[in-house]
Amino acid sequence: MITINDFNFKDKKALIRVDFNVPLNDKLEVTDATRIEAAKPTITKILKDGGSVILMSHLGRPKGKEEKFSLKNIVSKVEEILEQKIKFVSDCIGSEVETEIENLQNNQIILLENLRFHKEEKEGDIEFAKKLSKFGDIYVNDAFGTAHRAHASTAIIAQFFPKNKCFGLLLAKEIESINYVLNNSVKPVTAVIGGAKVSSKIEVINNIMDKVDNIIIGGGMAFTFIKAEGGKIGDSLVENDKLELALEILAKAKVNKTRIHLPIDVIAADAFSNDANTMIIEANDIPDGWMGLDSGPKTNVGNAFVIAGSKTILWNGPLGVFEMKKFAKGTRELGYAIKDATLEGAFSLVGGGDSVAAVKKFQFADKVSYVSTGGGAMLEMLEGKKLPGIEAILN
Ligand code: AMP
């Protein structure tokens, strides 16, 4: 895999696609700077070589030039993290940008305005990509969060750098971690797949089935499997059009000798609320009017046992409605188990929007081996798809 470590950036302008799509609060302050911090090693290496850096990113889903999606809102945070002043330019193409880039000196950084202020970015417009490509000598893709999109700055642009294109350190690490878990890992391998819907994770389960030893299925999606097997799930979340598919997955797992672990017991509630009445009950015997919102104590012990016996762990999706205190225990205890296994030498990879939020909420982020920065991109890699942003560098 070709990375920035294969280049010397002395006197070179590096055009880096970063993923600075960070959350902002009402005052337009950055509330989670993980993605900016994650891009720092790449930027530092290029500056250390004696090169200069042009950063390009999107922020949110703007309809035209909306102030709240301007990257100027994140300038002070980027400066704080990179520990140096940066130059912000109020567009990402055009004469002002060209002048600033001509004047750019080694060791300096320019941040371009939100790429998505131009609709050509998402359209993957080749002329727009060509204009951007003029700004740098070497193209670096370090944006895992958008690697599954064939946008102008993430994939289309790479063709204008036939020899001078590479992965940043973050993107390289993301690819390595996922490939390691799926293809080269130490056994036993356990995947924990949770979250709301089976439909969003079916491709993942199908693709990882013959690569892992155990799959712990939790969260709302478990009830589709339990109902398919004839269990009573009360008012729990269910996708009735996926019952057959759930049975097919269970049958395929049997053939593959992949052990599927469904919840044995749950915390059931009489309303989808933190103030609901709750009870612990068998996962396949939930009365009408009640819904399973978290894994129960027997399930949590069972999950911890499986995790303790694993050498490689992949976690995607929470085991309950962890946003509500009453239904956070299953997800939290799973986090503890993964933390302990990691301390014992297992490799643990956590990824996919809500599990990352859970890991942060319960402060496990530095206690697992790797936390992925890309939700959708990670899911697509786990589904076995080729990501345009990665292919564009490899080909
Ligand atoms: P996903 O985006 O598919 O990973 O789903 C994450 C969401 O699933 C979180 O917001 C959880 O609150 C929700 N979730 C987890 N377990 C359940 C459950 N038993 N019932 C309803 N929602 C759940």
Residues whose N, C-alpha, C, O or C-beta is under 5 A from the ligand:
A	BS01	AMP	G194 G195 A196 K197 G219 G220 L237 G292 L293 D294 G317 P318 L319 G320 V321 F322 D354
